[in-house]
Amino acid sequence: MRSCTLGQPVTLSAPQAPRQGIAEALGPDGALCLRTADGTLHSVIFGEIPLAPTQATL
């Protein structure tokens, strides 16, 4: 699996609460592995990550 967010700082809008961290990997189930500032690795199944437009999409 590939994702343009891997290795990037992201803000995840999730039903429970927003989280910020580094998108580290995608799990075998498609979950995003998000490492927060305290070093905790979260497996996120559902949420939204707003992406800024890139030069190619303008």
PDB file of N, CA, C, O and CB in Angstrom:
ATOM      1  N   MET A   1       0.834  -1.185   0.000  1.00  0.00           N
ATOM      2  CA  MET A   1       0.000   0.000   0.000  1.00  0.00           C
ATOM      3  C   MET A   1       0.877   1.246   0.000  1.00  0.00           C
ATOM      4  O   MET A   1       1.985   1.246   0.535  1.00  0.00           O
ATOM      5  CB  MET A   1      -0.948  -0.001   1.211  1.00  0.00           C
ATOM      6  N   ARG A   2       0.362   2.297  -0.606  1.00  0.00           N
ATOM      7  CA  ARG A   2       1.094   3.546  -0.643  1.00  0.00           C
ATOM      8  C   ARG A   2       0.187   4.669  -0.149  1.00  0.00           C
ATOM      9  O   ARG A   2      -1.039   4.583  -0.228  1.00  0.00           O
ATOM     10  CB  ARG A   2       1.616   3.839  -2.071  1.00  0.00           C
ATOM     11  N   SER A   3       0.815   5.718   0.357  1.00  0.00           N
ATOM     12  CA  SER A   3       0.072   6.878   0.828  1.00  0.00           C
ATOM     13  C   SER A   3       0.976   8.098   0.763  1.00  0.00           C
ATOM     14  O   SER A   3       2.155   8.019   1.107  1.00  0.00           O
ATOM     15  CB  SER A   3      -0.460   6.658   2.272  1.00  0.00           C
ATOM     16  N   CYS A   4       0.431   9.221   0.324  1.00  0.00           N
ATOM     17  CA  CYS A   4       1.210  10.461   0.260  1.00  0.00           C
ATOM     18  C   CYS A   4       1.433  11.059   1.645  1.00  0.00           C
ATOM     19  O   CYS A   4       2.211  12.004   1.780  1.00  0.00           O
ATOM     20  CB  CYS A   4       0.508  11.479  -0.635  1.00  0.00           C
ATOM     21  N   THR A   5       0.781  10.540   2.669  1.00  0.00           N
ATOM     22  CA  THR A   5       0.928  11.082   4.023  1.00  0.00           C
ATOM     23  C   THR A   5       2.062  10.435   4.815  1.00  0.00           C
ATOM     24  O   THR A   5       2.473  10.982   5.838  1.00  0.00           O
ATOM     25  CB  THR A   5      -0.362  10.913   4.777  1.00  0.00           C
ATOM     26  N   LEU A   6       2.577   9.293   4.374  1.00  0.00           N
ATOM     27  CA  LEU A   6       3.599   8.595   5.149  1.00  0.00           C
ATOM     28  C   LEU A   6       4.852   9.447   5.314  1.00  0.00           C
ATOM     29  O   LEU A   6       5.370  10.017   4.354  1.00  0.00           O
ATOM     30  CB  LEU A   6       3.955   7.270   4.482  1.00  0.00           C
ATOM     31  N   GLY A   7       5.322   9.518   6.554  1.00  0.00           N
ATOM     32  CA  GLY A   7       6.496  10.301   6.877  1.00  0.00           C
ATOM     33  C   GLY A   7       6.201  11.780   7.092  1.00  0.00           C
ATOM     34  O   GLY A   7       7.109  12.557   7.387  1.00  0.00           O
ATOM     35  N   GLN A   8       4.951  12.170   6.948  1.00  0.00           N
ATOM     36  CA  GLN A   8       4.556  13.568   7.055  1.00  0.00           C
ATOM     37  C   GLN A   8       3.827  13.847   8.365  1.00  0.00           C
ATOM     38  O   GLN A   8       3.150  12.970   8.901  1.00  0.00           O
ATOM     39  CB  GLN A   8       3.675  13.955   5.878  1.00  0.00           C
ATOM     40  N   PRO A   9       3.965  15.072   8.882  1.00  0.00           N
ATOM     41  CA  PRO A   9       3.145  15.455  10.026  1.00  0.00           C
ATOM     42  C   PRO A   9       1.698  15.642   9.551  1.00  0.00           C
ATOM     43  O   PRO A   9       1.459  16.271   8.521  1.00  0.00           O
ATOM     44  CB  PRO A   9       3.691  16.764  10.700  1.00  0.00           C
ATOM     45  N   VAL A  10       0.757  15.106  10.286  1.00  0.00           N
ATOM     46  CA  VAL A  10      -0.654  15.201   9.915  1.00  0.00           C
ATOM     47  C   VAL A  10      -1.497  15.551  11.131  1.00  0.00           C
ATOM     48  O   VAL A  10      -1.111  15.310  12.275  1.00  0.00           O
ATOM     49  CB  VAL A  10      -1.143  13.882   9.288  1.00  0.00           C
ATOM     50  N   THR A  11      -2.648  16.123  10.851  1.00  0.00           N
ATOM     51  CA  THR A  11      -3.673  16.343  11.868  1.00  0.00           C
ATOM     52  C   THR A  11      -4.860  15.510  11.460  1.00  0.00           C
ATOM     53  O   THR A  11      -5.430  15.716  10.388  1.00  0.00           O
ATOM     54  CB  THR A  11      -4.054  17.866  12.018  1.00  0.00           C
ATOM     55  N   LEU A  12      -5.234  14.586  12.290  1.00  0.00           N
ATOM     56  CA  LEU A  12      -6.325  13.655  12.011  1.00  0.00           C
ATOM     57  C   LEU A  12      -7.588  14.145  12.695  1.00  0.00           C
ATOM     58  O   LEU A  12      -7.613  14.332  13.911  1.00  0.00           O
ATOM     59  CB  LEU A  12      -5.971  12.221  12.480  1.00  0.00           C
ATOM     60  N   SER A  13      -8.634  14.351  11.910  1.00  0.00           N
ATOM     61  CA  SER A  13      -9.943  14.671  12.470  1.00  0.00           C
ATOM     62  C   SER A  13     -10.666  13.351  12.663  1.00  0.00           C
ATOM     63  O   SER A  13     -11.035  12.689  11.693  1.00  0.00           O
ATOM     64  CB  SER A  13     -10.762  15.655  11.541  1.00  0.00           C
ATOM     65  N   ALA A  14     -10.867  12.970  13.913  1.00  0.00           N
ATOM     66  CA  ALA A  14     -11.507  11.697  14.228  1.00  0.00           C
ATOM     67  C   ALA A  14     -12.716  11.947  15.121  1.00  0.00           C
ATOM     68  O   ALA A  14     -12.782  12.969  15.804  1.00  0.00           O
ATOM     69  CB  ALA A  14     -10.507  10.728  14.915  1.00  0.00           C
ATOM     70  N   PRO A  15     -13.678  11.017  15.121  1.00  0.00           N
ATOM     71  CA  PRO A  15     -14.871  11.200  15.953  1.00  0.00           C
ATOM     72  C   PRO A  15     -14.548  11.367  17.443  1.00  0.00           C
ATOM     73  O   PRO A  15     -15.217  12.142  18.127  1.00  0.00           O
ATOM     74  CB  PRO A  15     -15.801  10.022  15.770  1.00  0.00           C
ATOM     75  N   GLN A  16     -13.541  10.658  17.957  1.00  0.00           N
ATOM     76  CA  GLN A  16     -13.218  10.739  19.379  1.00  0.00           C
ATOM     77  C   GLN A  16     -12.580  12.077  19.713  1.00  0.00           C
ATOM     78  O   GLN A  16     -13.066  12.783  20.596  1.00  0.00           O
ATOM     79  CB  GLN A  16     -12.287   9.597  19.784  1.00  0.00           C
ATOM     80  N   ALA A  17     -11.512  12.437  19.032  1.00  0.00           N
ATOM     81  CA  ALA A  17     -10.793  13.690  19.257  1.00  0.00           C
ATOM     82  C   ALA A  17      -9.733  13.844  18.186  1.00  0.00           C
ATOM     83  O   ALA A  17      -9.200  12.845  17.703  1.00  0.00           O
ATOM     84  CB  ALA A  17     -10.156  13.732  20.675  1.00  0.00           C
ATOM     85  N   PRO A  18      -9.414  15.075  17.803  1.00  0.00           N
ATOM     86  CA  PRO A  18      -8.346  15.263  16.826  1.00  0.00           C
ATOM     87  C   PRO A  18      -7.003  14.809  17.398  1.00  0.00           C
ATOM     88  O   PRO A  18      -6.762  14.915  18.600  1.00  0.00           O
ATOM     89  CB  PRO A  18      -8.270  16.737  16.392  1.00  0.00           C
ATOM     90  N   ARG A  19      -6.144  14.307  16.533  1.00  0.00           N
ATOM     91  CA  ARG A  19      -4.794  13.885  16.938  1.00  0.00           C
ATOM     92  C   ARG A  19      -3.803  14.438  15.943  1.00  0.00           C
ATOM     93  O   ARG A  19      -4.089  14.544  14.751  1.00  0.00           O
ATOM     94  CB  ARG A  19      -4.677  12.331  17.026  1.00  0.00           C
ATOM     95  N   GLN A  20      -2.625  14.792  16.449  1.00  0.00           N
ATOM     96  CA  GLN A  20      -1.537  15.241  15.584  1.00  0.00           C
ATOM     97  C   GLN A  20      -0.367  14.295  15.769  1.00  0.00           C
ATOM     98  O   GLN A  20      -0.128  13.789  16.865  1.00  0.00           O
ATOM     99  CB  GLN A  20      -1.122  16.714  15.899  1.00  0.00           C
ATOM    100  N   GLY A  21       0.351  14.065  14.698  1.00  0.00           N
ATOM    101  CA  GLY A  21       1.519  13.205  14.774  1.00  0.00           C
ATOM    102  C   GLY A  21       2.128  12.994  13.409  1.00  0.00           C
ATOM    103  O   GLY A  21       1.828  13.710  12.454  1.00  0.00           O
ATOM    104  N   ILE A  22       2.991  11.995  13.337  1.00  0.00           N
ATOM    105  CA  ILE A  22       3.649  11.630  12.087  1.00  0.00           C
ATOM    106  C   ILE A  22       3.011  10.342  11.572  1.00  0.00           C
ATOM    107  O   ILE A  22       2.916   9.353  12.299  1.00  0.00           O
ATOM    108  CB  ILE A  22       5.195  11.457  12.284  1.00  0.00           C
ATOM    109  N   ALA A  23       2.579  10.364  10.324  1.00  0.00           N
ATOM    110  CA  ALA A  23       2.026   9.163   9.699  1.00  0.00           C
ATOM    111  C   ALA A  23       3.191   8.233   9.386  1.00  0.00           C
ATOM    112  O   ALA A  23       4.017   8.542   8.528  1.00  0.00           O
ATOM    113  CB  ALA A  23       1.204   9.509   8.398  1.00  0.00           C
ATOM    114  N   GLU A  24       3.265   7.097  10.076  1.00  0.00           N
ATOM    115  CA  GLU A  24       4.430   6.203   9.940  1.00  0.00           C
ATOM    116  C   GLU A  24       4.240   5.061   8.963  1.00  0.00           C
ATOM    117  O   GLU A  24       5.169   4.708   8.236  1.00  0.00           O
ATOM    118  CB  GLU A  24       4.775   5.634  11.266  1.00  0.00           C
ATOM    119  N   ALA A  25       3.054   4.479   8.934  1.00  0.00           N
ATOM    120  CA  ALA A  25       2.865   3.294   8.098  1.00  0.00           C
ATOM    121  C   ALA A  25       1.383   3.036   7.898  1.00  0.00           C
ATOM    122  O   ALA A  25       0.526   3.674   8.510  1.00  0.00           O
ATOM    123  CB  ALA A  25       3.547   2.061   8.727  1.00  0.00           C
ATOM    124  N   LEU A  26       1.106   2.076   7.017  1.00  0.00           N
ATOM    125  CA  LEU A  26      -0.242   1.562   6.856  1.00  0.00           C
ATOM    126  C   LEU A  26      -0.230   0.113   7.292  1.00  0.00           C
ATOM    127  O   LEU A  26       0.616  -0.667   6.854  1.00  0.00           O
ATOM    128  CB  LEU A  26      -0.747   1.713   5.387  1.00  0.00           C
ATOM    129  N   GLY A  27      -1.167  -0.251   8.153  1.00  0.00           N
ATOM    130  CA  GLY A  27      -1.248  -1.622   8.630  1.00  0.00           C
ATOM    131  C   GLY A  27      -1.835  -2.539   7.570  1.00  0.00           C
ATOM    132  O   GLY A  27      -2.349  -2.061   6.559  1.00  0.00           O
ATOM    133  N   PRO A  28      -1.768  -3.834   7.779  1.00  0.00           N
ATOM    134  CA  PRO A  28      -2.304  -4.796   6.817  1.00  0.00           C
ATOM    135  C   PRO A  28      -3.808  -4.637   6.603  1.00  0.00           C
ATOM    136  O   PRO A  28      -4.340  -5.029   5.565  1.00  0.00           O
ATOM    137  CB  PRO A  28      -2.004  -6.207   7.279  1.00  0.00           C
ATOM    138  N   ASP A  29      -4.489  -4.058   7.596  1.00  0.00           N
ATOM    139  CA  ASP A  29      -5.933  -3.824   7.490  1.00  0.00           C
ATOM    140  C   ASP A  29      -6.244  -2.446   6.916  1.00  0.00           C
ATOM    141  O   ASP A  29      -7.412  -2.067   6.833  1.00  0.00           O
ATOM    142  CB  ASP A  29      -6.592  -3.972   8.856  1.00  0.00           C
ATOM    143  N   GLY A  30      -5.203  -1.678   6.512  1.00  0.00           N
ATOM    144  CA  GLY A  30      -5.394  -0.351   5.950  1.00  0.00           C
ATOM    145  C   GLY A  30      -5.368   0.756   6.981  1.00  0.00           C
ATOM    146  O   GLY A  30      -5.495   1.929   6.628  1.00  0.00           O
ATOM    147  N   ALA A  31      -5.207   0.409   8.250  1.00  0.00           N
ATOM    148  CA  ALA A  31      -5.180   1.416   9.309  1.00  0.00           C
ATOM    149  C   ALA A  31      -3.921   2.264   9.199  1.00  0.00           C
ATOM    150  O   ALA A  31      -2.854   1.768   8.838  1.00  0.00           O
ATOM    151  CB  ALA A  31      -5.257   0.752  10.695  1.00  0.00           C
ATOM    152  N   LEU A  32      -4.058   3.543   9.513  1.00  0.00           N
ATOM    153  CA  LEU A  32      -2.914   4.444   9.547  1.00  0.00           C
ATOM    154  C   LEU A  32      -2.234   4.333  10.897  1.00  0.00           C
ATOM    155  O   LEU A  32      -2.893   4.409  11.934  1.00  0.00           O
ATOM    156  CB  LEU A  32      -3.342   5.902   9.268  1.00  0.00           C
ATOM    157  N   CYS A  33      -0.934   4.154  10.896  1.00  0.00           N
ATOM    158  CA  CYS A  33      -0.151   4.128  12.138  1.00  0.00           C
ATOM    159  C   CYS A  33       0.379   5.532  12.363  1.00  0.00           C
ATOM    160  O   CYS A  33       1.224   6.018  11.611  1.00  0.00           O
ATOM    161  CB  CYS A  33       1.027   3.073  12.073  1.00  0.00           C
ATOM    162  N   LEU A  34      -0.127   6.180  13.408  1.00  0.00           N
ATOM    163  CA  LEU A  34       0.177   7.575  13.706  1.00  0.00           C
ATOM    164  C   LEU A  34       0.958   7.659  15.003  1.00  0.00           C
ATOM    165  O   LEU A  34       0.478   7.226  16.051  1.00  0.00           O
ATOM    166  CB  LEU A  34      -1.112   8.416  13.793  1.00  0.00           C
ATOM    167  N   ARG A  35       2.177   8.223  14.939  1.00  0.00           N
ATOM    168  CA  ARG A  35       3.003   8.394  16.139  1.00  0.00           C
ATOM    169  C   ARG A  35       2.803   9.811  16.651  1.00  0.00           C
ATOM    170  O   ARG A  35       3.098  10.777  15.948  1.00  0.00           O
ATOM    171  CB  ARG A  35       4.520   8.112  15.841  1.00  0.00           C
ATOM    172  N   THR A  36       2.299   9.937  17.888  1.00  0.00           N
ATOM    173  CA  THR A  36       2.064  11.238  18.487  1.00  0.00           C
ATOM    174  C   THR A  36       3.326  11.743  19.186  1.00  0.00           C
ATOM    175  O   THR A  36       4.300  11.004  19.329  1.00  0.00           O
ATOM    176  CB  THR A  36       0.895  11.167  19.474  1.00  0.00           C
ATOM    177  N   ALA A  37       3.303  12.996  19.616  1.00  0.00           N
ATOM    178  CA  ALA A  37       4.483  13.647  20.199  1.00  0.00           C
ATOM    179  C   ALA A  37       5.018  12.922  21.427  1.00  0.00           C
ATOM    180  O   ALA A  37       6.214  12.995  21.713  1.00  0.00           O
ATOM    181  CB  ALA A  37       4.151  15.071  20.568  1.00  0.00           C
ATOM    182  N   ASP A  38       4.151  12.222  22.159  1.00  0.00           N
ATOM    183  CA  ASP A  38       4.612  11.503  23.354  1.00  0.00           C
ATOM    184  C   ASP A  38       5.216  10.142  23.025  1.00  0.00           C
ATOM    185  O   ASP A  38       5.604   9.399  23.926  1.00  0.00           O
ATOM    186  CB  ASP A  38       3.462  11.320  24.323  1.00  0.00           C
ATOM    187  N   GLY A  39       5.297   9.811  21.723  1.00  0.00           N
ATOM    188  CA  GLY A  39       5.917   8.558  21.296  1.00  0.00           C
ATOM    189  C   GLY A  39       4.958   7.395  21.146  1.00  0.00           C
ATOM    190  O   GLY A  39       5.366   6.306  20.740  1.00  0.00           O
ATOM    191  N   THR A  40       3.686   7.607  21.466  1.00  0.00           N
ATOM    192  CA  THR A  40       2.695   6.538  21.357  1.00  0.00           C
ATOM    193  C   THR A  40       2.332   6.302  19.893  1.00  0.00           C
ATOM    194  O   THR A  40       2.136   7.251  19.134  1.00  0.00           O
ATOM    195  CB  THR A  40       1.431   6.882  22.175  1.00  0.00           C
ATOM    196  N   LEU A  41       2.245   5.035  19.504  1.00  0.00           N
ATOM    197  CA  LEU A  41       1.835   4.672  18.152  1.00  0.00           C
ATOM    198  C   LEU A  41       0.368   4.269  18.186  1.00  0.00           C
ATOM    199  O   LEU A  41      -0.012   3.328  18.883  1.00  0.00           O
ATOM    200  CB  LEU A  41       2.720   3.518  17.581  1.00  0.00           C
ATOM    201  N   HIS A  42      -0.452   4.986  17.431  1.00  0.00           N
ATOM    202  CA  HIS A  42      -1.887   4.730  17.371  1.00  0.00           C
ATOM    203  C   HIS A  42      -2.224   4.088  16.028  1.00  0.00           C
ATOM    204  O   HIS A  42      -1.692   4.491  14.993  1.00  0.00           O
ATOM    205  CB  HIS A  42      -2.698   6.044  17.577  1.00  0.00           C
ATOM    206  N   SER A  43      -3.094   3.107  16.044  1.00  0.00           N
ATOM    207  CA  SER A  43      -3.609   2.503  14.830  1.00  0.00           C
ATOM    208  C   SER A  43      -4.987   3.100  14.590  1.00  0.00           C
ATOM    209  O   SER A  43      -5.907   2.881  15.379  1.00  0.00           O
ATOM    210  CB  SER A  43      -3.663   0.933  14.935  1.00  0.00           C
ATOM    211  N   VAL A  44      -5.135   3.850  13.509  1.00  0.00           N
ATOM    212  CA  VAL A  44      -6.362   4.600  13.256  1.00  0.00           C
ATOM    213  C   VAL A  44      -7.083   3.994  12.063  1.00  0.00           C
ATOM    214  O   VAL A  44      -6.552   3.947  10.953  1.00  0.00           O
ATOM    215  CB  VAL A  44      -6.059   6.100  13.007  1.00  0.00           C
ATOM    216  N   ILE A  45      -8.294   3.534  12.310  1.00  0.00           N
ATOM    217  CA  ILE A  45      -9.102   2.918  11.257  1.00  0.00           C
ATOM    218  C   ILE A  45      -9.966   3.952  10.547  1.00  0.00           C
ATOM    219  O   ILE A  45     -10.174   3.866   9.337  1.00  0.00           O
ATOM    220  CB  ILE A  45      -9.983   1.813  11.838  1.00  0.00           C
ATOM    221  N   PHE A  46     -10.470   4.933  11.299  1.00  0.00           N
ATOM    222  CA  PHE A  46     -11.426   5.881  10.737  1.00  0.00           C
ATOM    223  C   PHE A  46     -11.049   7.298  11.122  1.00  0.00           C
ATOM    224  O   PHE A  46     -10.739   7.565  12.283  1.00  0.00           O
ATOM    225  CB  PHE A  46     -12.849   5.563  11.207  1.00  0.00           C
ATOM    226  N   GLY A  47     -11.072   8.202  10.165  1.00  0.00           N
ATOM    227  CA  GLY A  47     -10.797   9.613  10.411  1.00  0.00           C
ATOM    228  C   GLY A  47     -10.569  10.316   9.091  1.00  0.00           C
ATOM    229  O   GLY A  47     -10.640   9.700   8.027  1.00  0.00           O
ATOM    230  N   GLU A  48     -10.298  11.587   9.160  1.00  0.00           N
ATOM    231  CA  GLU A  48     -10.085  12.382   7.962  1.00  0.00           C
ATOM    232  C   GLU A  48      -8.814  13.200   8.126  1.00  0.00           C
ATOM    233  O   GLU A  48      -8.580  13.802   9.174  1.00  0.00           O
ATOM    234  CB  GLU A  48     -11.299  13.300   7.680  1.00  0.00           C
ATOM    235  N   ILE A  49      -7.997  13.215   7.082  1.00  0.00           N
ATOM    236  CA  ILE A  49      -6.779  14.004   7.069  1.00  0.00           C
ATOM    237  C   ILE A  49      -6.902  14.993   5.915  1.00  0.00           C
ATOM    238  O   ILE A  49      -6.766  14.610   4.753  1.00  0.00           O
ATOM    239  CB  ILE A  49      -5.497  13.098   6.928  1.00  0.00           C
ATOM    240  N   PRO A  50      -7.160  16.265   6.229  1.00  0.00           N
ATOM    241  CA  PRO A  50      -7.248  17.244   5.136  1.00  0.00           C
ATOM    242  C   PRO A  50      -5.878  17.430   4.487  1.00  0.00           C
ATOM    243  O   PRO A  50      -4.872  17.561   5.184  1.00  0.00           O
ATOM    244  CB  PRO A  50      -7.786  18.605   5.657  1.00  0.00           C
ATOM    245  N   LEU A  51      -5.839  17.441   3.166  1.00  0.00           N
ATOM    246  CA  LEU A  51      -4.597  17.598   2.420  1.00  0.00           C
ATOM    247  C   LEU A  51      -4.595  18.958   1.737  1.00  0.00           C
ATOM    248  O   LEU A  51      -5.603  19.390   1.179  1.00  0.00           O
ATOM    249  CB  LEU A  51      -4.421  16.459   1.382  1.00  0.00           C
ATOM    250  N   ALA A  52      -3.455  19.620   1.789  1.00  0.00           N
ATOM    251  CA  ALA A  52      -3.295  20.884   1.076  1.00  0.00           C
ATOM    252  C   ALA A  52      -3.114  20.581  -0.400  1.00  0.00           C
ATOM    253  O   ALA A  52      -2.490  19.579  -0.748  1.00  0.00           O
ATOM    254  CB  ALA A  52      -2.088  21.704   1.630  1.00  0.00           C
ATOM    255  N   PRO A  53      -3.651  21.429  -1.281  1.00  0.00           N
ATOM    256  CA  PRO A  53      -3.448  21.174  -2.716  1.00  0.00           C
ATOM    257  C   PRO A  53      -1.972  21.281  -3.085  1.00  0.00           C
ATOM    258  O   PRO A  53      -1.239  22.114  -2.553  1.00  0.00           O
ATOM    259  CB  PRO A  53      -4.275  22.163  -3.564  1.00  0.00           C
ATOM    260  N   THR A  54      -1.564  20.433  -3.991  1.00  0.00           N
ATOM    261  CA  THR A  54      -0.177  20.474  -4.475  1.00  0.00           C
ATOM    262  C   THR A  54      -0.131  21.295  -5.757  1.00  0.00           C
ATOM    263  O   THR A  54      -1.167  21.619  -6.336  1.00  0.00           O
ATOM    264  CB  THR A  54       0.384  19.030  -4.719  1.00  0.00           C
ATOM    265  N   GLN A  55       1.055  21.620  -6.183  1.00  0.00           N
ATOM    266  CA  GLN A  55       1.244  22.390  -7.405  1.00  0.00           C
ATOM    267  C   GLN A  55       0.597  21.672  -8.592  1.00  0.00           C
ATOM    268  O   GLN A  55       0.057  22.321  -9.488  1.00  0.00           O
ATOM    269  CB  GLN A  55       2.746  22.624  -7.668  1.00  0.00           C
ATOM    270  N   ALA A  56       0.649  20.337  -8.603  1.00  0.00           N
ATOM    271  CA  ALA A  56       0.115  19.562  -9.718  1.00  0.00           C
ATOM    272  C   ALA A  56      -1.401  19.660  -9.812  1.00  0.00           C
ATOM    273  O   ALA A  56      -1.955  19.464 -10.894  1.00  0.00           O
ATOM    274  CB  ALA A  56       0.524  18.112  -9.585  1.00  0.00           C
ATOM    275  N   THR A  57      -2.097  19.960  -8.699  1.00  0.00           N
ATOM    276  CA  THR A  57      -3.550  20.003  -8.722  1.00  0.00           C
ATOM    277  C   THR A  57      -4.091  21.403  -8.896  1.00  0.00           C
ATOM    278  O   THR A  57      -5.307  21.577  -8.987  1.00  0.00           O
ATOM    279  CB  THR A  57      -4.098  19.410  -7.467  1.00  0.00           C
ATOM    280  N   LEU A  58      -3.232  22.413  -8.947  1.00  0.00           N
ATOM    281  CA  LEU A  58      -3.704  23.797  -9.086  1.00  0.00           C
ATOM    282  C   LEU A  58      -3.998  24.147 -10.517  1.00  0.00           C
ATOM    283  O   LEU A  58      -4.404  25.272 -10.807  1.00  0.00           O
ATOM    284  CB  LEU A  58      -2.688  24.765  -8.531  1.00  0.00           C
TER     285      LEU A  58
END
